[in-house]
């Protein structure tokens, strides 16, 4: 069953450069750790969430330590702060 993690972030500045760094550096790194897909969704002027899909919860758990390291690295490099993390099995959906 597909598993999704959603991280919610607040920024002091959400510039094109911050978005480009996220898209070019961090999203590919998340995929390289085991995610099948990653989307960054702007939820406000200075907020966004990252939705990460995994094939299952076991794959997500196996990646967790490296994901935690990436979150710390991103918060150190970019003007962003992690607000919340939510995750769970996908129970319905379509594309």
DADA-V485142 format. One record per residue. N is the residue number from 1. SS is DSSP state (h for helix, s for strand, l for the rest). OMEGA is omega in radians with two decimals (NA if undefined). D_LAST is the distance of its C-alpha to the last C-alpha in whole Angstrom. Layout:
N,SS,OMEGA,D_LAST  N,SS,OMEGA,D_LAST
//
This chain:
1,l,3.14,16  2,l,-3.13,14  3,s,-3.10,16  4,s,2.99,15  5,s,3.08,18  6,s,3.06,18  7,s,-3.11,21  8,s,-3.03,23  9,s,3.00,25  10,s,-3.12,28  11,s,2.99,29  12,l,3.09,33  13,l,3.13,32  14,l,-3.05,28  15,l,3.04,29  16,h,3.13,27  17,h,3.10,29  18,h,3.12,28  19,h,3.12,24  20,h,3.12,25  21,h,3.10,27  22,h,-3.09,24  23,h,-3.05,21  24,h,-3.07,24  25,h,-2.96,26  26,h,-3.13,24  27,h,3.07,20  28,h,3.10,21  29,h,3.10,24  30,h,3.11,21  31,h,-3.11,19  32,h,-3.14,23  33,l,3.07,24  34,l,3.12,21  35,l,3.07,17  36,l,3.11,14  37,s,3.13,13  38,s,3.10,14  39,s,3.05,14  40,s,-3.05,17  41,s,3.07,16  42,s,-3.09,20  43,s,3.13,20  44,s,-3.13,24  45,l,-3.12,27  46,l,3.12,28  47,s,3.10,25  48,s,3.00,21  49,s,3.07,19  50,s,-3.14,18  51,s,-3.07,15  52,s,3.13,15  53,s,3.06,13  54,s,3.12,16  55,l,-3.14,16  56,l,-3.09,18  57,h,3.13,21  58,h,3.11,23  59,h,3.11,22  60,h,3.14,21  61,h,3.13,25  62,h,-3.12,26  63,h,-2.93,25  64,h,-3.12,26  65,h,3.13,30  66,h,3.09,28  67,h,3.09,26  68,h,3.10,28  69,h,3.12,31  70,h,3.11,28  71,h,3.12,28  72,h,3.14,31  73,h,-3.13,32  74,h,3.14,29  75,h,3.10,31  76,h,-3.05,34  77,h,-3.05,33  78,l,-3.14,31  79,l,-3.06,32  80,s,3.10,30  81,s,3.08,30  82,s,-3.11,28  83,s,-3.04,28  84,s,3.05,26  85,s,3.07,24  86,s,3.12,21  87,s,3.10,19  88,s,3.10,18  89,s,3.05,16  90,l,-3.10,13  91,l,3.08,14  92,l,3.09,11  93,l,3.08,7  94,l,3.06,4  95,l,NA,0
//
